[in-house]
Every structure is written in C-alpha cells, then in structure tokens.
Amino acid sequence: MQFIDLAEVEVESGSGGDGIVTFRREKYVPAGGPSGGNGGKGGSVFFTAVENLQTLLDFRYNRRFKAENGGKGGSSNCTGASGDDLIVEVPCGTMIYDTATDELLVDLVEPGQTFKVVAGGKGGLGNAHFLSNSNRAPEYALPGQPPQQKRIRLELKLLAEVGIIGLPNAGKSPLISALSAARPKVADYPFTTLVPNLGVVRKPSGDGTLFADIPGLIEGASQGAGLGHDFLRHIERTRVLLHLVEATNDDPIAAYQTIQQELIAYNDSLATRPQILALSKIDAVDDEEVAEIAQALSEVAQQPVFLISSATRTGLDPLLQQVWQELDRLEAERQAEKLALERAGFPVLK
C-alpha cells in the first residue's frame, strides 16, 4: 500500500432546491390560492476521522467531492426533498487547510471527530410563502441558494506516541520489526525505508503503544533534502523520540549532531521533546569500541546511552522499560496539568 500524507481536493455542497409557483386547482375550491412549496435544502460535506485508515491514498484518485442537490418544491405546499449529506472518511491525525488562505480549518485527531467543510444551500421559497392580505395571488418564488465550493489541502500527521529517528541505515526498521509485528523492508543500504512504518508495541499492562519509524533524515532534511522534508511533520505529534545512532558509523558523534540540528531547524519545539538515545548495531563492533563510542556520545548528549542490537535483541528490554517510564511520566504531568486547569475553572477537553 502506498503511503500518501498530502492531498488537495475540491469539495462542493449541494445547491438548495428552487421554490415553485403553483395554484390550487381543485373541485369545489374556486379560490384555491397559491400552493407552491419551498425547495429542499442541499446536502453538506463533512469530513470524519476513522481508525481503520492510515493513509490519504484514496484522495490521489478521487479529488472532487460533491453533495446532493436539494429537490425543487412541489404543489400542495410540498417541500422538496433535502439533498443527502456527503461524509468523507479520513485517517485520524488529518489536518484540513483552506488552500486559498492557508488557514487551518480543523485537526481531526479523535476517532469519530467530524467537521462540516461546506454547508448545503438553503431551499428557495415557494409562492405560498408570500401569501398575504395585500397579495392574495403571488406569482413569484425564490431560487435555492447556490452551493458552496472550497479547495482544501489534507495533511496527515501520524499519531504515534514514539518516533524512531536517525540517519539512513541506523537500524530503525530492524528495531520496529523486532519490537512489533510490523515487517518493513530491511536491507544493508541507505534509504531502504521510503515511507513511515507503524508498529504496535505492547506494554507490560497489555496496552498497545504506536511506534513510528520516520525515514529519510539526512543533513539538510529541514530544507527539503532527501525525504526528510516530506516526513518530518510526523515527528511533531510524537511524545517521545527514540534516537538511534549506528555503532558502525564512521563518525557517530557527527551523526547524532546532524539529526539534532535538523530537528531544531525544522521546529524549535522539537529541541525540548523527550528523547531516548540508543547506540544500535553493537553486534557488529567489538565491545571495547562500543564502550568508547557510548561514553563519547553520552558526554556530548548529556544523557545515558542504551546499547542495543535488533538482530540479537540485545538491550531491547531495558530500552523499552525506559520508553514506558518516560511515557508514564509525561502522562502523569498531563493529568496534573489538566487537574490544575479544572480547579482553576478552565474548560478542559476530556
């Protein structure tokens, strides 16, 4: 399946049905009067977030969405049929922008969250509506409102809690494969991974946590070099970053600093994102060299360095324990902040 995380589409609501001009023509009703009904309301276009979609692939082939028009009014004061609304499903994490103004219209994060992009036109009034003491036989009606049209941009940001980052060939895909049931393509050359890979890793409690392997981070990624510019946006939603540095790299310190610089260049807030540092592929380097690299890396990063090998599963359990502890800490902080806001009388989303 192709991974598509950007799409532009056109949406159009249904137009309102026209009101009509008719008069009653019934036996024994010599002065029946006007009986033209109002037009029906046009359908609206809604976008809703669903859990069973992971990509915007469908929007590559279908770029125009139109709701049904309202029906015109009928005789005997009958209102026209309302047009059916059109509900378009998108993955959770989809942001919708108005391309004309670049305004963010909505960020669809929660399953079932729905947003009306364009509203259907109102139905026109039939001549029965204009009956009055001064006008007993109105011979005019109003047309329905025209449809609303809008060109929008859909931008998908993955809702993974843990983002695995590093230079190409740092061992990101082997790690997510070792930790979860995900089976991304793995090879011994750079840029094997061309799209984000998702994997669910089970906590000791049994709950699933979504990990994302973010591909294509190289020097200049924040300015569009390589594939990084396309996929750096997915890091923004992650709560914890798992930074892999390859032990077989010619200069592991420079590799670490390159990624750090690109994160900051893309978004300053990423500099304060909790980050766990791991030295990968330690099975390919002798123990003494691994210890030297880990010590130097720890001094530069000012944090502990976990030693792992996805091939032999060495060090994966301690690494996961640190991930769970960090996520638990962040959740506790979030709940404490939420409680403080509630006590202060501020409305808080559940």
C-alpha positions in Angstrom: 0.0 0.0 0.0 1.3 3.4 -0.9 1.7 5.9 1.9 0.2 9.3 0.9 0.2 12.0 3.5 -0.7 15.1 1.4 -3.6 15.7 -0.9 -5.6 18.6 -2.4 -9.3 18.1 -3.2 -12.3 20.2 -4.2 -15.5 20.0 -2.2 -18.9 21.3 -3.2 -22.1 21.3 -1.2 -25.5 20.7 -2.8 -27.5 23.6 -4.0 -30.8 24.4 -2.5 -33.9 23.4 -4.5 -36.0 26.1 -6.1 -39.3 27.2 -4.8 -42.1 26.9 -7.3 -45.2 28.9 -8.4 -48.4 26.9 -8.4 -52.1 27.5 -7.5 -54.7 25.0 -6.2 -56.9 23.7 -8.9 -59.4 21.5 -7.0 -63.1 20.8 -7.5 -65.3 22.9 -5.1 -62.3 25.2 -4.3 -63.0 28.1 -6.6 -60.4 30.3 -5.0 -57.7 27.9 -4.0 -54.9 30.3 -3.8 -51.1 29.8 -4.1 -49.7 26.3 -3.2 -46.1 26.4 -4.4 -43.8 24.6 -1.9 -40.3 25.5 -0.8 -37.2 23.9 -2.2 -35.3 21.3 -0.3 -32.0 22.0 1.5 -28.8 21.0 -0.3 -26.5 18.4 1.2 -23.4 19.4 3.2 -19.9 17.9 3.0 -18.5 16.5 6.2 -15.0 15.0 7.0 -14.8 12.5 9.8 -11.8 10.7 11.3 -11.8 6.9 11.4 -9.3 4.5 12.9 -9.2 2.0 10.0 -7.4 4.3 7.6 -3.6 5.1 7.8 -3.0 7.0 4.5 -4.6 9.5 2.2 -4.2 7.2 -0.8 -7.9 7.4 -1.7 -7.6 11.1 -2.4 -5.0 10.6 -5.1 -7.6 9.1 -7.4 -10.7 10.9 -6.2 -10.1 14.6 -6.0 -13.7 16.0 -6.1 -16.5 15.5 -3.6 -20.0 16.9 -4.2 -23.1 16.5 -2.0 -26.5 16.0 -3.4 -28.7 19.0 -4.5 -31.9 19.7 -2.8 -35.1 19.0 -4.8 -37.4 21.7 -6.0 -40.7 22.4 -4.2 -43.9 20.7 -5.2 -47.6 21.7 -5.5 -49.9 21.5 -2.5 -47.3 23.2 -0.3 -44.9 20.2 -0.6 -41.3 20.9 0.3 -38.7 19.5 -2.0 -36.5 16.6 -0.8 -33.4 17.6 1.1 -30.1 16.5 -0.6 -28.1 13.8 1.2 -25.0 14.9 3.1 -21.7 13.5 2.0 -19.5 12.1 4.7 -15.8 11.7 3.7 -13.6 9.4 5.9 -10.0 10.4 6.6 -7.4 8.9 8.9 -7.1 10.2 12.5 -4.4 12.9 12.5 -5.6 14.6 9.3 -5.4 18.4 9.3 -7.6 20.3 6.8 -6.4 23.6 5.4 -8.2 26.1 3.1 -5.8 26.4 0.2 -7.0 29.9 -0.6 -6.0 31.4 2.8 -3.8 28.6 4.1 -6.0 28.7 7.2 -6.2 25.5 9.4 -9.9 24.6 9.4 -9.7 21.6 11.7 -7.4 19.0 13.1 -9.2 15.7 13.2 -7.5 13.7 15.9 -10.1 11.6 17.7 -12.0 8.8 16.1 -15.5 9.9 15.1 -14.5 13.6 15.2 -16.4 15.3 12.4 -16.2 18.7 10.7 -18.5 20.4 8.2 -16.3 21.8 5.4 -19.1 23.3 3.2 -22.8 23.8 4.1 -25.6 22.9 1.8 -27.6 25.7 0.2 -31.0 26.7 1.7 -34.1 25.9 -0.4 -35.9 28.7 -2.2 -39.3 29.9 -1.0 -42.4 28.9 -3.0 -45.2 31.3 -3.8 -47.3 30.0 -0.9 -44.8 31.7 1.4 -45.6 35.1 0.1 -49.4 34.9 0.6 -50.6 38.0 2.5 -53.7 40.2 2.9 -52.3 42.5 0.3 -51.1 39.9 -2.1 -53.6 37.1 -2.4 -52.1 35.5 -5.5 -48.3 35.9 -5.6 -46.9 34.8 -8.9 -43.2 34.5 -7.9 -40.9 32.3 -6.0 -37.3 32.3 -5.0 -34.5 30.1 -6.3 -32.5 27.9 -3.9 -29.1 29.1 -2.7 -26.1 28.1 -4.8 -23.7 25.6 -3.5 -20.5 26.4 -1.5 -17.2 25.4 -3.1 -13.9 25.1 -1.5 -10.5 23.7 -2.3 -8.8 22.2 0.7 -5.5 20.6 1.5 -5.4 17.4 3.6 -2.2 16.9 5.6 -1.7 13.7 7.6 0.4 13.7 10.7 0.8 10.2 12.3 -0.5 9.8 15.8 2.4 7.7 17.0 3.5 8.1 20.6 7.1 7.1 20.0 9.0 8.3 16.9 12.2 6.4 15.9 14.6 8.7 14.3 18.2 8.6 13.0 20.3 8.7 9.8 19.5 6.3 7.0 20.7 2.8 7.8 20.8 3.5 11.6 18.7 0.4 12.2 15.2 2.0 12.7 13.3 -0.6 10.6 15.0 -3.6 12.2 14.2 -2.2 15.6 10.5 -1.7 14.9 10.4 -5.2 13.3 12.0 -6.6 16.5 9.6 -4.8 18.8 6.3 -5.3 17.0 4.6 -7.3 14.3 5.5 -4.8 11.7 7.6 -6.2 8.8 9.2 -3.3 7.0 11.7 -3.8 4.2 15.2 -4.3 5.7 18.4 -4.1 3.7 22.1 -3.2 4.2 21.9 0.1 2.1 20.7 3.6 3.0 17.1 4.7 2.2 15.7 1.2 2.3 12.7 2.8 4.1 10.8 5.3 1.9 7.7 5.7 3.9 6.9 5.7 7.7 6.4 2.3 9.2 4.0 1.8 12.1 4.1 -0.9 14.7 2.2 -1.5 17.9 4.4 -2.5 20.9 2.6 -4.0 23.9 3.3 -2.6 27.3 3.6 -4.9 30.3 0.0 -3.9 31.2 -1.2 -5.2 27.8 -2.0 -1.8 26.3 -0.6 -1.1 22.8 1.7 1.8 22.0 2.2 3.0 18.5 5.8 3.4 17.3 6.7 5.1 14.0 9.9 4.6 12.0 10.5 8.0 10.4 12.6 7.7 7.3 14.9 9.9 5.3 16.5 12.2 7.9 19.8 13.5 6.5 21.7 16.7 6.7 19.5 19.4 5.1 16.3 17.5 5.7 14.6 20.5 7.2 15.2 22.4 3.9 13.9 19.5 1.8 17.0 17.4 1.2 16.3 13.7 0.8 13.0 12.5 2.1 13.1 14.3 5.4 11.0 17.3 4.5 8.1 15.0 3.5 8.1 13.1 6.7 9.5 15.4 9.5 5.9 16.6 10.1 5.1 13.2 11.6 7.6 13.8 14.4 5.6 16.8 15.6 2.9 14.6 17.1 5.1 12.1 18.9 5.5 12.3 22.6 8.9 10.6 22.8 11.7 10.4 20.3 13.9 7.3 20.1 17.1 8.4 18.5 19.3 5.7 17.0 23.0 6.2 16.3 24.7 3.4 14.3 27.7 2.0 16.1 29.3 1.2 12.7 29.1 4.8 11.5 32.4 6.4 10.7 31.6 9.4 13.0 28.7 8.5 15.4 29.1 11.9 17.2 28.6 13.8 13.9 25.6 11.5 13.1 23.9 12.4 16.4 24.6 16.1 16.0 23.3 16.1 12.4 19.9 14.8 13.5 19.7 17.2 16.4 20.4 20.2 14.2 17.8 19.1 11.7 15.1 18.7 14.3 15.8 22.2 15.7 15.9 23.7 12.2 12.5 22.2 11.4 10.8 23.1 14.6 12.2 24.7 17.7 9.8 22.8 20.0 11.4 19.5 19.0 14.5 20.5 20.9 12.6 20.1 24.1 10.9 16.9 23.1 11.8 14.0 25.4 14.5 11.9 23.7 16.0 8.5 24.4 19.4 7.8 22.9 20.5 4.4 21.8 23.6 3.0 20.1 22.4 0.4 17.5 24.1 -2.5 15.7 26.5 -3.1 18.6 26.8 -6.8 17.5 28.9 -5.6 14.5 31.5 -3.8 16.7 33.8 -5.2 19.4 32.9 -4.5 23.0 35.7 -2.1 23.7 34.9 0.1 20.8 31.2 0.1 21.7 32.1 1.3 25.2 34.3 4.1 23.9 31.6 5.3 21.4 28.9 5.1 24.1 30.9 7.2 26.5 31.7 9.8 24.0 28.1 10.0 22.8 26.9 10.3 26.4 29.2 13.2 27.1 28.0 15.1 24.0 24.3 14.4 24.5 24.4 14.8 28.3 22.2 11.7 28.8 22.5 7.9 29.1 23.1 5.8 26.0 21.4 2.5 25.6 23.3 -0.3 23.8 21.1 -2.4 21.5 21.1 -4.8 18.7 17.9 -5.6 16.9 19.5 -8.7 15.3 20.3 -10.4 18.6 17.7 -8.5 20.6 20.4 -7.3 23.0 19.4 -4.4 25.2 15.8 -4.2 23.9 14.2 -4.8 27.3 16.0 -2.0 29.2 15.3 0.3 26.3 11.6 -0.4 26.3 11.5 0.0 30.1 12.9 3.5 29.7 10.3 4.2 27.0 7.4 3.1 29.3 8.8 5.2 32.2 9.0 8.3 30.0 5.5 7.9 28.6 4.1 7.3 32.2 5.9 10.4 33.4 4.5 12.5 30.6 1.0 11.2 31.2 1.3 12.0 34.9 2.3 15.5 34.0 -0.5 15.9 31.6 -3.1 14.7 34.1 -1.7 17.0 36.8 -1.9 20.0 34.4 -5.4 19.0 33.4 -6.4 18.8 37.1 -4.9 22.2 37.8 -6.8 23.8 35.0 -10.1 22.2 36.1 -9.6 23.5 39.6 -8.9 27.0 38.2 -12.2 26.9 36.4 -10.9 26.5 32.9 -12.8 24.2 30.5 -10.8 21.1 29.7 -11.3 18.6 26.9 -11.8 15.1 28.2 
